[in-house]
Amino acid sequence: MISLAEEAVEAAQPNGLLLLNVRSISKTFPGQVALDSARFELRSREVHALVGQNGSGKSTLIKLLSGYIKADHGADVDLFGRPVDLWHRDERSIRVRVVHQDLGLVDTLSAVENLGLGHGYETGVSGRIRWRRENARAQEALSAFGVTPDVRLPVGALSAAERAAVAIVRALRDLADEGILILDEPTASLNRDEVDALFQAVRAAARRGVGVIFVSHLIEEVLDLADRVTVLRDGKVVASGVPTSTLDQDALVHHIVGDSVEFGTRPVRAALGHPRLEVENLVGTTLRGVSLTVRAGEVVGVAGLLGSGRDELPGAVFGATPRFMGKILVDKFRVFASPTESIRASMAFVPADRKTSGLQPRHRAFEHITLPRLGPLQRWGKLLHKRVEGDARDWANRVDLQPLDIHRRMEKFSGGNQQKAVLARWLRTKPSVLLLSEPTQGVDVGAKSVIYELIDKAAADKVAVLVASSDAGELVRLCDRVLVMRGGQVVSELSAGQLTEARVTAETLGRTNLRRRQRRRDHTVEFPVFGAVPNQPKLEDS
């Protein structure tokens, strides 16, 4: 394991000017310290990676640096050599730009029009926009990323790499040398070749003098691109400005997950039944031929980063999100791509976004819980209201709904109790297959404990359970096996004897046994200066 002695870190500091020096910054939300006296520095001509697990404080720090939220009293920050209040700063002189994972583009506008947002366009004497010149400048800038789209097309029609290039070019457009560019998970939807092209352009921007903060979960990318790395864990900086030349994948994973996350292994459940859910060659928006089997009484987890296919898989199996190819079998009977068909086949699905996809907020609790299965509560085609309320009250008791008021509207319950009610409505249907996506997202510790017990009980009743979660500890607690996804495919499987939070996290982050890729810092591509008109094929004015 490497030493993090301060003298070793200082000896390896980059030679650029100090653009950003965060000596201490904190942020407290009600009931939670999101960031605790964090420190961070960035120099010109460097790429500095910011890494950590979900909830470690990365997003909070980015929002503070971009002025989106206000820091707690006592923040000590220098920006471009001067003390600054990040909340009350002059946006025109700060020169800090953020490219978020969703890119922030307007899909219906062209690449040229997106690049002009907030900057304007070159005009002639008559005030008309010189579209031919704007098109040529846009083509020149995007070509540095190895992409050559038709810049007049709506960006919604471009590839993921082309869209990412447009977003970064727009951010760099008004950054002078020694500005700051923050890239928040920019490679989530890119393939390897597209990532390589993006990295070349980022390195070229750094050579211009720009300081780049690179946020990523992927260990291989961090070691490939970054000069230094800062690691956050539970809102605190646990490694600050460590040169990546002194790190390997195991060392970086250790800093991210620490020593306190080893929860031991989960024993295999006894007497697993027959294959109850079988998925063969499932293809969806991001899924690329996923196959898996879940046996009766088994809990199988799905791990992976955002965009890996993890978040799409349960919905695609259920038919709630598009699937373009593949076969779904429940107890050997084929189920076609429709929620109605899935419910008839005794499948149940709890989506990650309960507010928009899993909840009827204006319904009262008894209506919400009983809605999917009303047949046993009717006689001669009419609902028996006493039976409806009795059944709902029974299930509200089973899931410990608080307060135990079945006439209360769902929007009035806390997030944890809403999630318990969503789970109750589907468990009440006595499913053979239970599909869960982020089952405890945004719930408190008490609700999480209840939900875990309900999932355990479902498995004991021989339900086949598939759980997709970004929480490695949750997967270790619940699952007999965990499938790890990257790029829309299952890339590894961890059995019960291998299930520790550190191991799941390491596999999810992409730690491999491959030799570290040679970092190509001698690449000669330079980021173009805006204003020069390149020698490009002529485009007609549009």
C-alpha positions in Angstrom: 0.0 0.0 0.0 1.3 3.4 -0.9 2.3 6.0 1.7 0.3 9.3 1.8 3.0 11.2 3.6 2.6 14.9 2.9 6.2 15.3 1.7 5.7 12.6 -0.9 2.6 14.3 -2.2 4.2 17.7 -2.3 7.2 16.3 -4.2 4.9 15.1 -7.0 2.9 18.3 -7.3 2.3 19.5 -10.9 4.1 22.7 -11.9 1.1 24.7 -13.1 -0.3 27.8 -11.4 -2.7 27.2 -8.4 -6.1 28.0 -9.8 -8.2 26.7 -6.9 -7.3 26.2 -3.3 -10.0 24.9 -1.0 -8.5 24.8 2.5 -11.8 24.0 4.2 -15.4 23.8 3.1 -18.4 22.2 4.7 -22.1 21.7 3.9 -24.8 20.6 6.3 -28.3 19.7 5.3 -31.1 19.0 7.9 -30.0 15.9 9.8 -27.0 15.3 7.6 -23.4 16.5 7.2 -22.8 16.2 3.5 -19.3 17.6 3.5 -17.1 18.0 6.5 -14.1 20.4 6.2 -13.2 19.2 2.8 -9.9 20.3 1.1 -9.1 20.3 -2.5 -6.7 22.1 -4.9 -6.4 22.3 -8.6 -3.6 23.7 -10.8 -3.5 24.8 -14.4 -2.5 22.2 -17.0 -3.6 19.2 -14.8 -6.5 16.8 -14.6 -7.4 16.2 -11.0 -9.9 13.3 -10.4 -12.5 13.4 -7.6 -13.7 10.0 -6.7 -15.8 8.3 -4.0 -18.9 6.1 -3.6 -22.5 7.3 -3.9 -23.2 9.7 -1.0 -19.5 10.4 -0.4 -19.9 14.2 -1.0 -18.7 14.5 -4.6 -21.9 16.1 -6.0 -22.1 18.4 -3.0 -18.5 19.7 -3.6 -19.2 20.3 -7.3 -22.4 22.2 -6.5 -20.5 24.4 -4.0 -17.7 25.1 -6.5 -20.2 26.0 -9.2 -22.1 28.3 -6.9 -25.3 26.2 -7.1 -25.6 25.8 -3.3 -24.2 27.9 -0.4 -21.4 26.6 1.8 -21.6 26.6 5.6 -20.1 29.6 7.4 -16.3 29.5 7.6 -15.5 28.3 4.1 -11.9 29.2 3.2 -11.4 29.2 -0.6 -9.0 30.9 -3.0 -9.9 31.1 -6.6 -7.3 32.3 -9.2 -5.1 33.5 -6.3 -7.8 35.6 -4.5 -10.1 34.8 -1.6 -13.6 34.2 -2.9 -17.2 33.7 -1.7 -18.4 31.0 -4.1 -22.0 31.9 -3.4 -21.7 35.7 -4.1 -19.2 35.6 -6.9 -19.2 37.4 -10.3 -20.1 34.7 -12.8 -18.4 36.6 -15.7 -15.0 36.6 -14.1 -14.9 33.3 -12.2 -14.3 31.1 -15.3 -15.6 27.9 -13.8 -17.7 25.7 -16.1 -19.4 22.4 -15.3 -20.4 19.6 -17.8 -22.9 17.4 -16.0 -23.7 13.8 -16.9 -27.0 14.8 -18.6 -24.9 17.4 -20.6 -27.5 20.2 -20.4 -28.1 20.4 -24.2 -31.3 21.4 -26.0 -32.1 18.3 -28.1 -34.2 20.2 -30.6 -31.5 22.8 -31.4 -28.5 22.1 -33.7 -24.9 21.8 -32.5 -24.2 25.3 -33.7 -27.2 26.7 -32.0 -26.3 24.9 -28.7 -22.8 26.3 -28.9 -24.2 29.8 -29.3 -26.4 29.6 -26.2 -25.1 32.2 -23.8 -22.4 33.4 -26.2 -24.2 34.7 -29.2 -23.2 34.5 -32.9 -21.0 36.4 -35.3 -23.0 38.8 -37.4 -22.5 40.8 -40.5 -23.0 44.5 -41.1 -26.7 44.0 -41.5 -26.9 42.1 -38.2 -27.6 38.8 -39.8 -25.9 35.7 -38.4 -23.0 34.4 -40.5 -24.1 30.8 -40.4 -21.4 29.5 -42.7 -18.7 30.8 -40.5 -20.4 29.6 -37.3 -20.8 26.1 -38.9 -17.1 26.0 -39.8 -16.0 27.1 -36.4 -18.2 24.5 -34.8 -16.8 21.8 -37.1 -13.3 22.7 -36.2 -13.9 22.6 -32.5 -15.7 19.2 -32.6 -13.1 17.7 -34.9 -10.6 17.9 -31.9 -12.8 15.2 -30.3 -12.5 12.9 -33.3 -16.1 13.5 -34.2 -17.4 15.1 -37.4 -21.2 15.4 -37.1 -23.3 17.5 -39.4 -23.4 20.5 -37.0 -26.8 21.7 -38.5 -28.6 18.6 -37.2 -30.5 18.6 -33.9 -28.2 17.4 -31.2 -30.8 14.8 -30.2 -30.0 13.0 -33.4 -26.2 12.8 -32.7 -24.3 10.0 -31.1 -23.4 10.0 -27.4 -19.8 10.9 -28.2 -20.9 13.8 -30.5 -23.3 15.1 -27.8 -20.6 15.0 -25.2 -18.2 16.8 -27.5 -20.8 19.6 -28.1 -21.3 20.0 -24.3 -17.6 20.3 -23.6 -16.8 22.6 -26.5 -19.6 24.9 -25.2 -18.1 24.9 -21.7 -14.6 25.6 -23.0 -15.8 28.3 -25.4 -15.7 31.1 -22.9 -12.9 29.7 -20.7 -9.7 31.6 -21.1 -6.4 29.8 -20.4 -6.2 28.9 -16.7 -10.0 28.5 -16.4 -11.6 25.5 -14.6 -13.6 22.8 -16.3 -15.5 20.3 -14.2 -16.5 17.0 -15.9 -19.1 15.1 -13.9 -19.3 11.5 -15.2 -18.8 12.5 -18.8 -18.2 8.9 -20.1 -21.2 7.2 -18.7 -22.8 6.6 -22.1 -19.7 6.4 -24.3 -18.0 3.3 -25.7 -14.2 2.7 -25.4 -13.3 4.5 -28.7 -15.5 7.5 -27.8 -13.9 7.7 -24.4 -10.4 7.7 -26.0 -11.4 10.6 -28.3 -12.8 12.5 -25.3 -9.7 12.0 -23.2 -7.5 13.3 -26.1 -9.5 16.5 -26.2 -9.4 16.9 -22.4 -5.7 16.5 -22.3 -5.4 19.0 -25.1 -7.5 21.5 -23.1 -5.2 20.9 -20.0 -2.1 21.7 -22.2 -3.7 25.0 -23.0 -3.7 25.8 -19.3 -7.2 24.8 -18.3 -7.5 22.9 -14.9 -9.8 19.9 -15.2 -11.7 18.3 -12.4 -12.7 14.8 -13.5 -15.4 13.0 -11.6 -15.8 9.3 -12.3 -16.6 6.0 -10.7 -14.4 4.0 -13.1 -11.0 3.2 -11.7 -9.3 2.5 -15.0 -10.4 5.8 -16.4 -9.2 7.7 -13.4 -5.7 6.1 -13.6 -5.6 6.6 -17.3 -6.5 10.3 -17.5 -5.8 12.0 -14.2 -2.6 13.5 -12.9 -3.8 13.5 -9.3 -6.7 12.1 -7.3 -8.7 13.2 -4.3 -10.9 10.6 -2.5 -14.0 11.4 -0.5 -15.7 9.0 1.9 -18.7 9.9 4.1 -18.3 13.6 3.4 -14.6 13.7 4.4 -11.4 13.8 2.3 -9.5 10.6 3.0 -6.8 11.1 0.4 -5.9 14.5 -1.0 -4.0 15.2 -4.2 -2.4 11.8 -4.5 -0.3 11.4 -7.7 -1.9 8.7 -9.8 1.6 7.6 -10.8 1.9 6.2 -7.2 -1.4 4.3 -7.3 -2.6 1.1 -8.7 -6.2 -0.2 -8.9 -6.2 -2.0 -5.6 -4.8 0.9 -3.7 -7.4 3.3 -5.1 -10.2 0.9 -4.4 -8.9 0.6 -0.8 -9.1 4.4 -0.4 -12.6 4.5 -1.8 -14.2 1.7 0.3 -11.9 1.8 3.4 -11.5 -1.0 5.9 -14.8 -0.7 7.7 -17.0 -2.0 4.9 -16.3 -5.7 5.2 -19.6 -7.1 6.3 -18.6 -10.8 5.9 -20.3 -13.2 3.5 -23.9 -14.2 3.3 -24.7 -18.0 3.5 -26.4 -19.6 0.6 -30.1 -20.1 1.3 -31.0 -23.7 1.8 -33.0 -25.8 -0.7 -33.3 -23.4 -3.6 -36.1 -24.4 -6.0 -36.3 -24.8 -9.7 -35.4 -22.0 -12.2 -38.3 -19.7 -11.8 -37.2 -16.6 -13.9 -35.2 -17.2 -17.0 -33.9 -14.3 -19.2 -32.4 -15.1 -22.5 -30.5 -12.6 -24.7 -32.4 -9.5 -23.6 -31.7 -6.4 -25.6 -33.0 -3.0 -24.7 -32.0 0.6 -24.9 -28.6 -0.1 -23.2 -28.9 -3.8 -22.6 -26.8 -5.9 -25.0 -27.8 -9.6 -24.8 -28.3 -10.1 -21.1 -29.1 -13.7 -19.9 -29.7 -14.8 -16.3 -31.6 -17.3 -14.2 -33.2 -16.8 -10.7 -34.3 -19.9 -8.8 -37.3 -20.1 -6.5 -36.3 -18.8 -3.1 -33.2 -17.1 -4.5 -32.3 -13.4 -4.3 -30.0 -12.3 -7.2 -28.5 -8.8 -7.2 -27.5 -6.6 -10.1 -24.7 -4.2 -9.6 -23.2 -1.6 -11.9 -22.7 2.1 -12.5 -25.4 4.4 -13.8 -25.7 3.7 -17.5 -24.3 0.2 -17.2 -27.8 -1.4 -17.8 -28.3 -2.1 -14.1 -31.1 0.5 -13.8 -32.8 -0.6 -17.0 -32.8 -4.4 -16.4 -35.8 -4.9 -14.0 -38.1 -2.7 -16.0 -37.1 -4.4 -19.3 -37.8 -7.8 -17.8 -41.2 -6.6 -16.6 -42.0 -4.9 -19.9 -42.2 -1.4 -18.4 -39.3 -0.2 -20.6 -38.6 -1.1 -24.2 -37.0 -4.4 -25.0 -36.1 -5.2 -28.6 -35.1 -8.8 -28.4 -35.0 -11.6 -26.0 -37.1 -14.2 -24.2 -38.5 -14.1 -20.7 -39.7 -17.3 -19.1 -41.6 -17.6 -15.7 -41.9 -21.2 -14.6 -41.1 -22.2 -18.2 -44.0 -20.2 -19.7 -43.0 -17.3 -22.0 -44.0 -13.8 -21.1 -44.2 -11.1 -23.7 -43.1 -7.5 -23.4 -46.0 -5.9 -21.6 -46.7 -5.1 -17.9 -50.2 -6.6 -18.3 -48.7 -9.9 -19.5 -46.1 -9.8 -16.8 -48.7 -9.3 -14.0 -50.8 -12.2 -15.5 -47.6 -14.3 -15.3 -47.3 -13.5 -11.6 -44.5 -11.0 -11.8 -44.3 -7.8 -9.7 -42.1 -4.7 -10.2 -41.1 -2.0 -7.8 -39.4 0.8 -9.8 -36.7 3.1 -8.6 -38.6 6.3 -9.1 -41.7 5.6 -6.9 -43.0 9.2 -7.2 -43.5 9.1 -11.0 -43.7 5.3 -11.7 -44.8 3.5 -8.5 -47.2 5.7 -6.7 -50.6 7.2 -7.1 -50.0 10.2 -4.7 -53.7 11.3 -4.5 -54.9 7.8 -3.7 -55.6 6.9 -0.1 -53.5 4.1 1.4 -56.2 1.5 1.1 -56.9 2.3 -2.5 -53.2 2.2 -3.3 -52.4 -1.1 -1.6 -55.4 -3.0 -3.0 -55.5 -1.6 -6.6 -53.5 -4.4 -8.5 -55.7 -7.2 -7.2 -59.4 -6.4 -6.7 -61.0 -9.7 -7.7 -61.1 -11.3 -4.3 -62.6 -8.1 -2.8 -65.7 -8.1 -5.1 -69.1 -9.7 -5.2 -71.3 -9.6 -8.2 -69.0 -7.0 -9.8 -69.1 -4.6 -6.8 -66.3 -3.9 -4.4 -67.0 -4.9 -0.7 -65.6 -1.8 1.0 -65.3 -3.4 4.4 -63.3 -6.3 2.9 -61.1 -3.8 0.9 -60.3 -1.8 4.1 -59.7 -4.9 6.1 -57.3 -6.3 3.6 -55.5 -3.0 3.3 -55.2 -2.7 7.1 -53.7 -6.2 7.3 -51.0 -5.3 4.8 -50.4 -1.9 6.4 -49.7 -3.8 9.6 -47.4 -6.3 7.9 -45.2 -3.6 6.4 -45.4 -1.4 9.6 -46.9 1.6 7.8 -46.5 4.7 9.9 -48.9 6.3 10.7 -51.3 3.3 10.5 -54.0 5.4 8.7 -55.3 3.6 5.6 -57.5 6.7 4.7 -54.4 9.0 4.5 -53.4 10.1 1.0 -50.1 8.6 -0.2 -48.6 12.0 -0.8 -48.8 12.7 3.0 -46.6 9.8 4.0 -42.8 10.0 4.3 -40.7 8.5 1.6 -39.9 5.4 3.6 -43.6 4.7 4.3 -44.5 5.4 0.6 -41.9 2.7 -0.4 -43.3 0.2 2.1 -46.8 0.8 0.7 -45.5 0.3 -2.9 -43.9 -3.0 -1.8 -47.1 -4.1 0.1 -49.3 -3.6 -3.0 -47.1 -6.0 -5.0 -46.4 -8.6 -2.3 -50.2 -8.7 -1.8 -50.5 -10.1 -5.3 -48.5 -13.2 -4.2 -46.0 -13.0 -7.1 -43.7 -15.8 -8.3 -41.1 -13.2 -9.4 -40.3 -9.9 -7.6 -38.3 -7.3 -9.5 -36.8 -4.5 -7.4 -34.9 -1.4 -8.6 -33.3 0.6 -5.8 -35.7 -0.7 -3.2 -34.4 1.4 -0.3 -33.5 4.6 -2.2 -34.3 7.7 -0.1 -35.6 5.8 2.9 -34.6 6.0 6.5 -32.8 3.3 8.5 -36.0 2.0 10.1 -37.9 1.7 6.8 -34.8 0.0 5.2 -34.8 -2.7 7.9 -38.5 -3.4 7.4 -38.0 -3.6 3.6 -35.1 -6.0 4.0 -37.2 -8.3 6.2 -40.0 -8.3 3.6 -37.6 -9.3 0.9 -36.2 -12.1 3.1 -39.7 -13.3 3.8 -40.6 -13.3 0.0 -37.5 -15.4 -0.7 -38.5 -17.8 2.1 -41.9 -18.2 0.4 -40.1 -19.3 -2.8 -40.4 -16.1 -4.7 -37.6 -15.5 -7.2 -36.2 -12.0 -6.4 -34.1 -9.8 -8.7 -32.7 -6.7 -7.0 -30.9 -3.9 -8.9 -29.1 -1.5 -6.6 -26.3 1.0 -6.5 -25.7 0.2 -2.8 -23.1 -2.5 -2.5 -23.9 -3.0 1.2 -27.5 -3.6 0.4 -26.6 -6.3 -2.2 -24.3 -8.0 0.3 -27.1 -8.0 2.9 -29.8 -9.4 0.6 -28.4 -11.5 -2.1 -27.2 -15.1 -2.8 -25.5 -14.0 -6.0 -24.6 -10.6 -7.5 -24.3 -10.0 -11.3 -22.0 -7.1 -12.2 -22.9 -5.1 -15.4 -20.9 -2.8 -17.6 -21.7 -1.5 -21.0 -25.1 -3.2 -21.1 -23.7 -6.7 -20.4 -23.1 -9.0 -17.4 -19.3 -9.0 -17.0 -18.9 -11.0 -13.8 -20.8 -12.9 -11.2 -20.1 -13.0 -7.4 -21.4 -16.0 -5.5 -22.2 -16.1 -1.8 -18.6 -16.9 -0.7 -17.3 -13.8 -2.6 -19.9 -11.3 -1.4 -18.3 -8.5 0.5 -19.0 -4.8 0.0 -15.4 -4.2 -1.0 -15.5 -6.9 -3.6 -18.8 -5.8 -5.1 -17.6 -2.2 -5.2 -14.3 -3.1 -6.8 -16.0 -5.1 -9.5 -18.5 -2.4 -10.1 -15.8 0.3 -10.4 -14.2 -1.8 -13.1 -11.1 -3.0 -11.3 -9.4 -5.5 -13.6 -6.3 -7.6 -13.6 -5.1 -6.1 -16.9 -1.9 -4.1 -17.0 -2.6 -0.4 -16.7 -3.0 1.2 -20.1 -0.1 3.4 -21.2 -1.2 7.0 -20.8 -0.9 8.9 -24.0 0.3 12.3 -22.8 2.4 12.9 -25.9 -0.6 13.0 -28.2 -0.3 16.0 -30.6 -3.9 17.0 -31.0 -4.4 20.5 -29.8 -7.7 22.1 -28.9 -8.5 24.8 -31.5 -8.7 28.4 -30.6 -12.1 29.8 -31.3 -12.3 32.4 -34.0 -10.0 30.8 -36.6 -11.9 29.5 -39.6 -10.5 26.0 -40.6 -10.2 24.6 -44.1 -13.3 22.6 -44.0 -15.7 21.4 -46.7 -18.1 24.2 -47.5 -21.6 24.2 -46.0 -24.6 26.0 -47.4 -26.1 28.6 -45.2 -29.1 27.3 -43.3 
